[in-house]
Amino acid sequence: MTAILWLLLFAAVLAAWLLVPSAGLLAALCVFIAAPLLSWLLLFPLRRRQNILLRAPSVTTKGQAVPLTILLPRCKLPLGSALVWIEVENTVTGQVLRRKLRLSHEATWNLESCFCGGLRCRVIRVWALDLFGLLPLPLPCRGEKKITVMPNTFPVEVDDALSITRSDDCQEYAPDRRGQDMSETFQIRDYVPGDNLHQIHWKLSGKTGQLLVREASCPVDHSLVLLVERRQDNVSPRLADALMEAVISVCQSLAEAGKPFYLMWNETQLRQFAIGSEAQLPEAAASLLQSPTDEKGLSAAALYLRSDLTAGRILYFCHQLPPTEEIPSENTQIYLCAEESCSGENIIAFTPENMTDVLRRLEGGGLQ
């Protein structure tokens, strides 16, 4: 019985009782009032946390409608219907959609995103209604579903000069960074409390009469790194979408060409995937698109500098130029996705409109 029908019948019985008072009509009025209240009280056992099931394809493409089905758990109690609020956030663009659905057991919301990214669908509020649809009862329900919206990639020609050239027979060491390779000494310094005793240079300490510590060197890896900046500061959805489309297009072309590389980006820490074949790319791409942005966290460049990682060449994709002191190395090529053109050494700027023309070829010295 819907709320409108209940109100009409209640009004009719009330009017009849006012015109012709009788015990029967008074009893009917009491039943009309008590029935919704009793039905509402029977819903209280549902206040134990419920899991609402969200079903949808895990992967879709831009512009394609994907059905998100919301399923309520089966209930033996007299539940009329429920109001469910769903929130959908795109982790790449930061856009948030909210919708209220009324359902008795299940309902479907056809989602469509014109931008790539990770859609995080979650239940934010649920109200259970009595059989008459009059009295709502808030329920502590939860439910979540992740959908990856893949970008429309474009081909990038890859130069053979981008092959990994690391050789263990001719290993190099970073002159300005300590590491973990004890086979080569980075520097000798005075011992300070807390240093590892295994690092003490006993022979030299005996000659000088004071404790000296030997710090390990950091080997230079001549590999290729794609470093993606995930922090967003007032970046428009179209620019955020274009940057991811450019990154994954370059990744796809490198994987297809058999050029191993590392894909890295910033979350609370530096995330990294080693990509050596096409089969390894989907998981890495989905993780990148689903990764959350942290406006207060460190940039990808800053996290890379804090790590012990080294690379022969770094392709740094971002929306804003990093401070000079955060540029990982002189072998860093910056790819800037912005509305306004920008020029400078080792900087290649592009917009969503000219992206496919600017990033048409990946050469040993950069994209041309």
N, C-alpha and C positions, 0 to 999 in steps of 0.2 A: 504494500500500500504506500503510495507516494505521499510526500508531505502535503502537496496541494489537495489531494483527495481527502486526506485526514482532516485538513482544515475545513474543507467544504462540509464534510459529514458532521464534524464537531459544531460548526456554525448552525447547521440545520437542526441538530438535536438541541442546542442551546436556545435557538429561537422557538422551537416547539415547547420546550420546558417553560420559557418565559410567558408564552401565550396560554398554555394549558399545563400548569404545574401538576406534576404527579411523581409518585415514588419511583415508578419505572423509568421515567425520563431522567430523574436525578441519578439513579443508579447507572444509567447509560453514560451520563456525563462523567461520573466518577471512573467508569471503566475507560473511557476515552482519554482521561488524564493519566490514569495509573498505568495503562498499557505501555506507552512510550517510556515512562520512567522505569518500569520493571525491565523492559527490553534493554535500556541503557545500563542498568545495574548489572545485568547478566554479562555485559561486555568486559567487566573489570578483570576477569582472569586473563584477558588478552594483553594486559599491561606488562606481562612478562615479555622480554625482548623477542621480537619476531624478525626473521630474516625474509625479506622480500626478494624474490628472484628476478633479476634483470637478464633478459636474453637478447642477443644481437650478434651478427657476424663480427668476428674479431678484427677483420681487415676489410677496408673499402677504399674507394678512390674519390677524388674531389668531384663534387657535383652529382654523385650517385646517392639516391635515397636509400637509407638503410633502416629497416624496422627494428625499433627497440620495444620489446614486449615486457610488460610489468605483470608479474604473477604474485598474487597473494597466497599465503599458505592456506590449505584447506582448514576449515574451522567447523566444529560441531555446534558451536554456540550460535544463537540467532543474530547473526551479523547481516544487516541490511545491505550496506555498501561501504566504501571507504574513499576518502579523499587523499590522494597521494601527490606530494610535490616532488618533482624531479629536477635536479640541477645538472646541466651539461657544460663542462668547461673544456676549451681547447687549450692544451698546454703550450702550444706554439704561439698562438695569437693572443692568448689571454681572454678571449671572448667567453662570456658566460650567458647561457640561456636557462630560463626556468619555466616550468609549465605545471599546471595543476590538472590532474586527471581524476575522474570519478569512475570507479570500477567495482564490480561485485566479486570477480575472481581474476580477470586479466583485462589488459588494455594495451593498445599498440600506439606508439608515437613514431612517425616516420621522420627520421633525422636526415638532414642533408647539409653538408658543409662545403662551401666553395673554397675553403682553405685547407691545406694539409695540417696534420698535427695529431695529437693524441686526445681523443674525446673521453673525458672522465665523467661517466654518468653515475650519479649517486642519489639515493633517496635522502631528502633533507627533512621531511615532515610527513606524518601520517595521522589522519583522523578517522577513527571508526565511527560509523553512524548506526543508530538503532534501526529496527525493522521499519520504522515509519519515516526515517530520514530526517528526524527533528533534532536530536541531541548528539553532538559530536563528542568523542572521547579521544584525546591525544594518546598515541601509542609510541613507545620507544623502539621503532623499527629501523632497520638498516638494510642496505643493499647497494652494490656497486658493480659496474661493468666498464671495461676499458675497450675502446674501439680505435684502431689505428687508421687514420686517413692518409693514404700514401699520395705523394706528389706526382704530378705529370712530368716525368723526367725527359731529358733531351740528350742526344749523343754528344760526347766530347772526345775528340781525337787525342790519343795519348802518345807522347813521344817515348821512344825506347830509352832515352837518357834518364827516365825516372825509375829505372830498375834499382833495387836495393844493391848497394855496392860494398856492404860490410864484408870484411875478410878478417878472419881471426889471425892470419899470418901477418897482417899489416895493421894491427889495431892501433888506433889513436886514442889520446886521452885529453880531456878538456883541461885547458891551462888555468881556468878560473873557477873550477867547481870541484869540490871533494866528492867522493863516491864510496863504493864498497869493495873495489878491486884492490886487495892487499898486495897483489903482485907488483904494483907500481906505486911509488911514493908521491903523494901530492905535496906535502910539506912536512917539515919537522918543527915542532913548537914545544913550549914548556908544558909540563904536566899540570893539570888543574883537577881538583877533587871531583870525582864522578866519572873521569875518563876510564875506559876499559883497560884493565891491566895488560891484556894481550897486545895492546897497541904501543906499549912502552918499548922504546928502542934501547935495550939493555946495554949493548956494546957501546953506543955513543954516550949513553948516560954515564957509564963507568969512566969514559975518557974525560967528560966535562965536569963530573962531580955533581950533576943535578939531573933530575928526572926529565927525560924528553919523550915526546909522544910522536909516533909516525902516523900521519893521516893517509888514508887510502885515496887512490885516484878514481876518477869517473871516466870509464871508457866512452868514446864517442861512437854512436851508432849511426851509420850512414843510411838510415831508413827514412821513409817518407811518412810524415804525420799530417793528418787533417785535423786541425784544432778549431773547434766550433764554439763561439761565444753564445751562451744561453741566457745571459742577463739581458733584460729588456728595460729600457728607460724611455717611456713614451714612444715606443716603436709601433707604427701602424700595422694592422693585420696583413696588408698586402706586402709590406717589406719583410715581415717575419716569415710569411709564406714563401717569398722569393728566395730568401737565404737558405731555407731548408731544401727547396727545390734545386738550388744550385749545388749544395753540398751532396745531396744524395745522387744527383746526376753525375757528378765527378766521381763519387764512390763507385757507382755502377759501372762507369766506363773503365776505371782502374781495375776493378774486379774482372770485368770481361776481357781486358787486355792481359790478365795474368800478372799484374803489378802489385805485389804485397804492400800493405800500408797499415798504419794505425789510425783509427778514428777515435778522437778524444773530445770531451766537452766537460763543462763544469756543472756540478750539482753541489752538494755540501762538500764533496771532494772531487778529485779529477777522475772521471770515468773513462775507461779505455777499452777498445776492442781491437784485437789483431785480426786483420782481414787478409786471408791468403787465397781465397777462392770465392766464387759467386755464391756458394752454398752458405757461407758465413755472413753474408751481407744482410739478409732479411732480419735476423735477430738484432743485429747492431742498429739498423735503420729504425726498427720499431722502438728500441730502447731510447734512441735519440729523440724521436718524435714524442714519446711519452714522458720524457724527462721534465721535471718541474723547473720553473725559473725561480731564482732566489735573488731578489733585488738587493738584499743586504749582504750577500755572500761575496766571495772573491771572484774575480774574473777568471776566465779560462787561462789567459796568459799568466796571471799571477800565480795560479795553482801550478801551472807547468814549471814556472821558475822555482817554486818551492820543492818540487819533486827532484829525484835523482835521475830523471829521464833526459836523454839526449837524442838528437836526430840530425841527420844530414841536411834535411830540408823540411820546413814547416810551412804549410798552407793554412793561414789563419783567416777564418771567415767570421765577419763581425758587422755590426751596424754603426759602430762608432770607433774612431781610431783610439787605440790604447795609449796611455802615457809612454813616453820614450823608454822609461826605465822598466816597463813591463813587457817590452818586445822580447820574446824568448832568445833570439840570436840574430846575427847579421844574415843568416840564411833563411829568415822568415819572409815569406811573401804574403802581403795582406790583401784580402779580397773584401772590399767594402761595399755593402749593399745599402744604398742611401738614395734619397730623392735628389740631392744636390751633388754635382760632380766634384771630385776631389783628385788632386794630382800630387805626386810625390814619389820619392825613391821607394821601390818595392811596394807600391800601392796600385792596385787595379780596382777601379770603382765601376759599379754597374747598377742598373735599375731593373725593376721587373719587366720593363718594356724592351731594353736592349740586352738582357741577360744572355739569351741564346747566341747573339752575335759576339759579345765580348768574351764569353767563356766557350768558344768553339773549339779551342785546341789547348791541350795541356802539354807544355814543353818542359824540357829540362830546366829552363830558367824561369818558368812560370806560365800562366795562361796567357794566350795571345789572341 
